[in-house]
Amino acid sequence: MKQKLLLICALAVSGLAAKAQDTIKVTADAPLVITGSVDAYWKADFAGNKFGAGAIPTSFATDNNSISIGMLDLGLKKKVGKASFVGEASFGPRSDQSIPTAGYHIQNLYISYDLTDKLNVTGGYMATFIGYEVISPTGNFNYSTSYLFTNGPFQNAGVKFTYAFSDKVSLMAGIFNDVWNTYSSANSVSTFGAQLMLVPVKNWTVYLNTALGTSSGNEFDLTTTYQITDAFKLGLNAADFTAPTKASLGQSGGFDGVALYPQYAVTKAVTLGLRGEYFTAKTGTKATAVSYTGVTPGESVTGLTFTAAIKSGPLTLIPEVRLDNASKNTMFLDSTGKPSTSAGQFLVAAVYSF
């Protein structure tokens, strides 16, 4: 009898140990991943920014002649089996300018599930699939942002399905809130979005994006990057946006733009890059066509941004010079507060990623 009890106890202990090992294995295979960044900067507008003089009206880093902060960004993600989640919260001026409700601090909050090895469904509040640049400074080479980024969507709330035909071709299609950059929509969930990803050759990735909505407007976007050599990388973003026509307001218009991003790695620690952008606001079919970041209908602006990225482990120091020139003198002010066709700025930013 005693031997039977000992045998039963041994089997029970071995079973519990095996179950514990399985639990440990699942946990080990799917850790909670924590990522984030911290950034700060100093910027000087060449015109001094008196009365708004010399200010370039793109997103973020708007303080002049001040040691200023960007944001603290914290991301969490975890995957167990076929299910995963991503949550990202941010704090600071850059955060407040990029989310619909500053007090919520939410940049991303969504859940994904692998229906098959090739088909995934994702739902929630997500960073947009349109465009080249992103909100987090760790995702961009330049610290200042483009007109295309500022005027495009930052986030889209909705549900999307992504099918990977191979590692070189995938297709995403989904339905999103009619209003961009909102946690919820009072209108409807009827904006259609799609993205075709192609890898024509090794190190060259192409994204063809579209978002079509009666309230948000229609945008067609091309984003591509090509690592031509180990040292030289070339990026391109081109977009065409048609604003929703609101007959009651006599409103229409939109914008077109293209930005080129050549980058050259001088050493492993130092990379030099240029962003050249051309952006124009459409005149539209109505008298009250929409303006974009101070670009009036029928006006265009060209921006040249020279950036260096100097890395030391997780820290990147970013000195940058930016020169913008508009087709009309309605966009910028000079140091005396008079209309000007040009504006410039110099900044130094520090970005720490983890």
C-alpha positions in Angstrom: 0.0 0.0 0.0 2.8 2.3 0.9 4.6 1.6 -2.4 1.4 2.4 -4.3 1.1 5.7 -2.5 4.7 6.6 -3.3 4.1 5.7 -6.9 1.0 7.8 -7.1 2.8 10.8 -5.5 5.7 10.4 -7.9 3.4 10.4 -10.9 1.5 13.4 -9.6 4.8 15.3 -9.0 6.1 14.5 -12.5 2.8 15.6 -14.0 2.8 18.9 -12.2 6.5 19.4 -13.2 5.7 18.7 -16.8 2.7 21.2 -16.7 4.9 23.8 -15.0 7.6 23.3 -17.7 4.9 23.8 -20.4 3.8 27.0 -18.7 7.3 28.2 -18.4 7.9 27.4 -22.1 4.8 29.3 -23.3 5.9 32.3 -21.2 9.5 32.1 -22.4 8.4 32.0 -26.0 6.1 35.0 -25.6 7.7 37.7 -23.4 6.2 41.0 -22.8 8.2 43.4 -25.0 8.7 46.9 -23.8 10.1 49.6 -26.1 10.1 53.4 -26.2 12.0 56.6 -26.6 12.7 60.0 -25.1 13.6 63.1 -27.1 14.5 66.8 -26.5 15.7 69.6 -28.8 16.8 73.2 -29.2 15.7 75.1 -32.3 16.3 78.6 -33.7 14.2 80.1 -36.5 16.4 82.2 -38.8 13.9 85.1 -38.6 13.8 85.0 -34.9 10.1 83.9 -34.6 8.9 87.3 -33.4 5.2 87.5 -34.1 5.5 84.0 -35.6 8.2 85.1 -38.0 10.2 82.4 -39.7 8.0 79.6 -38.2 7.6 76.5 -40.4 4.1 75.2 -39.9 4.8 71.4 -39.9 4.2 69.1 -36.9 6.2 69.2 -33.7 9.3 71.0 -32.5 7.6 74.4 -32.7 9.5 76.1 -29.8 12.1 78.7 -30.7 15.4 79.4 -29.0 14.5 77.1 -26.1 15.6 73.8 -24.6 12.4 71.9 -25.1 11.1 68.4 -24.8 9.4 66.1 -27.4 7.8 63.2 -25.6 8.2 60.1 -23.6 6.9 57.1 -25.6 6.2 53.7 -24.1 5.2 50.7 -26.1 4.0 47.2 -24.9 3.5 44.2 -27.1 3.0 40.5 -26.5 2.1 37.4 -28.5 0.9 34.1 -27.2 -0.1 31.5 -29.8 -2.1 33.2 -32.6 -3.2 36.2 -30.5 -1.2 39.4 -29.9 -1.7 43.0 -28.7 0.1 46.3 -29.0 -0.4 49.2 -26.6 1.5 52.5 -26.9 1.2 55.5 -24.7 3.0 58.9 -24.9 3.5 62.0 -22.8 4.7 65.4 -23.7 4.1 68.2 -26.3 4.9 65.9 -29.3 2.3 63.5 -27.9 -0.3 66.2 -27.4 0.0 67.4 -31.0 -0.4 63.9 -32.4 -3.4 62.4 -30.6 -7.0 63.4 -30.5 -7.3 63.6 -26.7 -4.2 64.7 -24.9 -5.4 63.3 -21.6 -5.8 59.8 -22.9 -2.1 59.5 -24.1 -2.9 56.6 -26.4 -0.9 56.3 -29.7 -1.8 52.7 -30.5 -4.1 50.2 -29.0 -5.1 47.1 -31.0 -5.4 43.3 -31.0 -4.3 40.9 -33.7 -5.1 37.3 -34.5 -3.6 34.9 -37.0 -6.5 33.2 -38.7 -4.1 31.2 -40.7 -0.3 31.2 -41.4 -0.9 33.7 -44.1 -4.0 35.7 -43.0 -4.1 38.1 -40.0 -6.9 40.2 -38.7 -6.2 43.4 -36.6 -8.7 45.7 -34.9 -8.4 48.8 -32.8 -6.6 52.2 -33.0 -3.5 52.0 -35.2 -0.8 54.2 -36.5 -1.7 54.9 -40.1 -0.5 52.8 -43.0 -0.2 55.9 -45.2 3.0 57.8 -45.7 6.8 57.6 -45.1 7.2 59.4 -41.8 5.8 58.5 -38.4 5.0 60.2 -35.1 7.8 58.7 -33.0 11.2 60.3 -33.7 12.9 56.9 -33.6 11.0 56.0 -36.8 12.3 59.0 -38.8 15.7 60.1 -40.0 14.9 63.8 -40.0 13.7 65.3 -36.7 11.4 67.9 -38.3 8.5 66.5 -40.3 7.3 66.9 -43.9 4.2 68.7 -45.2 3.0 65.3 -46.4 3.2 63.9 -42.9 1.5 66.8 -41.3 -1.4 66.8 -43.6 -1.9 63.1 -43.9 -3.5 60.8 -41.3 -1.6 60.1 -38.1 -3.8 57.2 -36.9 -6.8 55.1 -38.2 -9.3 53.3 -36.1 -10.8 50.2 -37.7 -10.4 46.6 -38.6 -8.0 45.3 -41.3 -7.1 41.9 -42.9 -3.6 41.2 -44.2 -2.8 38.3 -46.4 0.8 37.4 -47.2 1.0 35.7 -50.6 4.8 35.4 -50.0 7.6 37.2 -48.2 7.6 39.5 -51.3 3.9 40.2 -51.8 1.1 41.0 -49.2 -2.2 42.8 -49.4 -4.1 44.6 -46.6 -7.7 45.7 -46.8 -9.9 47.1 -44.1 -12.6 49.4 -43.0 -11.9 52.4 -40.8 -13.6 55.4 -39.1 -14.7 58.1 -41.5 -12.7 60.7 -39.5 -8.9 60.4 -39.2 -7.0 60.5 -35.9 -10.0 59.8 -33.6 -10.6 57.1 -31.0 -14.2 56.9 -32.0 -16.3 58.3 -34.8 -19.8 59.9 -34.5 -20.3 59.6 -38.3 -19.7 56.0 -39.5 -17.2 53.3 -40.1 -17.1 53.4 -43.9 -13.6 54.6 -45.0 -12.0 51.9 -47.1 -8.3 51.4 -46.8 -5.8 49.1 -48.6 -2.1 48.5 -48.9 -0.2 46.4 -51.4 3.3 45.6 -50.4 5.9 44.5 -53.0 9.5 43.5 -52.8 10.6 43.8 -56.5 14.3 43.0 -55.7 16.3 42.4 -52.6 16.4 45.5 -50.3 13.7 47.3 -52.2 10.3 47.6 -50.7 7.3 49.3 -52.2 3.9 50.2 -50.6 0.9 51.3 -52.6 -1.7 52.8 -50.2 -5.2 54.2 -50.5 -7.8 55.5 -48.1 -11.3 56.3 -49.5 -14.0 58.0 -47.4 -16.9 60.3 -47.9 -16.0 62.3 -44.7 -12.3 61.9 -44.6 -11.6 62.3 -48.3 -9.6 60.2 -50.8 -5.8 59.7 -50.6 -3.5 57.7 -52.9 0.0 57.2 -51.5 3.3 55.6 -52.7 6.0 54.9 -50.2 9.2 53.1 -51.1 12.7 52.5 -49.7 15.7 51.0 -51.5 18.9 50.1 -49.7 21.0 50.4 -52.9 24.4 49.7 -51.2 25.4 49.1 -47.6 26.0 52.8 -47.3 23.4 54.4 -49.6 19.7 54.3 -49.0 17.0 56.1 -51.0 13.4 56.7 -49.9 10.4 58.2 -51.7 6.9 59.4 -50.7 4.3 60.7 -53.2 0.7 61.4 -52.4 -2.5 62.8 -53.9 -5.4 63.8 -51.6 -8.8 65.0 -52.6 -10.8 66.6 -49.7 -14.4 65.7 -49.2 -16.7 68.1 -51.0 -19.2 69.7 -48.7 -21.8 71.5 -50.8 -23.3 73.3 -47.8 -19.9 74.9 -47.0 -18.8 75.3 -50.6 -15.7 73.3 -49.6 -13.3 71.2 -51.7 -9.7 71.0 -52.6 -6.8 68.8 -51.5 -3.1 68.5 -51.9 -0.3 66.9 -54.0 3.2 66.3 -52.9 6.4 64.3 -53.3 9.4 63.9 -51.0 12.8 62.3 -51.7 15.0 60.9 -48.9 18.6 60.1 -49.9 20.9 59.0 -47.0 24.5 58.0 -46.9 26.3 56.3 -44.0 29.7 57.9 -43.7 30.6 55.5 -40.9 28.7 53.1 -38.7 28.1 56.0 -36.3 27.4 58.9 -38.7 24.8 59.1 -41.4 24.1 62.2 -43.6 20.7 62.7 -45.3 18.6 65.1 -47.2 14.8 65.5 -47.5 13.7 67.4 -50.6 9.9 68.0 -50.7 7.5 69.7 -53.0 4.0 70.3 -51.7 1.0 72.1 -53.3 -2.5 72.9 -52.1 -5.2 72.3 -54.8 -7.5 75.1 -55.7 -10.5 72.8 -55.8 -13.8 73.5 -57.5 -15.2 75.8 -54.8 -14.3 79.2 -53.7 -13.5 78.1 -50.2 -11.0 75.3 -50.9 -9.2 73.9 -47.9 -5.9 75.3 -46.7 -3.1 73.0 -45.4 -0.6 74.0 -42.8 -0.7 77.6 -44.0 -0.5 76.7 -47.6 -3.3 78.5 -49.3 -5.1 77.0 -52.3 -3.0 77.3 -55.4 0.2 77.9 -53.4 3.1 75.5 -53.3 6.2 75.2 -51.0 9.6 73.5 -51.5 11.5 72.3 -48.5 15.1 71.2 -48.2 16.2 69.6 -44.9 19.9 68.6 -44.3 20.2 66.2 -41.4 23.0 64.3 -39.7 22.4 61.4 -37.4 25.3 60.7 -35.0 24.8 57.5 -33.0 26.3 56.3 -29.7 24.5 53.2 -28.6 20.9 54.0 -28.0 21.5 57.7 -28.2 21.2 59.7 -31.5 22.3 63.3 -31.8 20.6 65.1 -34.7 21.8 68.4 -36.0 19.6 69.7 -38.8 19.2 72.7 -41.1 15.9 73.3 -42.9 15.2 75.9 -45.7 11.6 76.3 -47.0 10.5 78.5 -49.9 6.9 79.2 -50.9 5.5 80.3 -54.3 3.6 83.2 -52.7 4.4 85.5 -49.7 1.3 84.4 -47.8 2.9 81.6 -45.8 5.9 83.0 -43.9 6.9 86.2 -42.1 10.3 87.9 -41.9 12.0 89.2 -38.8 9.9 92.5 -39.1 6.6 90.6 -39.3 6.2 91.3 -43.0 5.1 88.6 -45.5 8.0 86.5 -46.9 8.3 83.7 -49.3 11.1 81.9 -47.3 11.8 80.5 -43.9 14.6 78.6 -42.3 15.6 76.9 -39.1 18.5 75.1 -37.3 18.0 72.6 -34.6 19.8 70.0 -32.5 17.8 67.1 -31.1 18.7 64.2 -28.9 16.7 61.0 -29.1 17.2 58.0 -26.8 15.6 54.7 -27.7 15.1 51.6 -25.7 
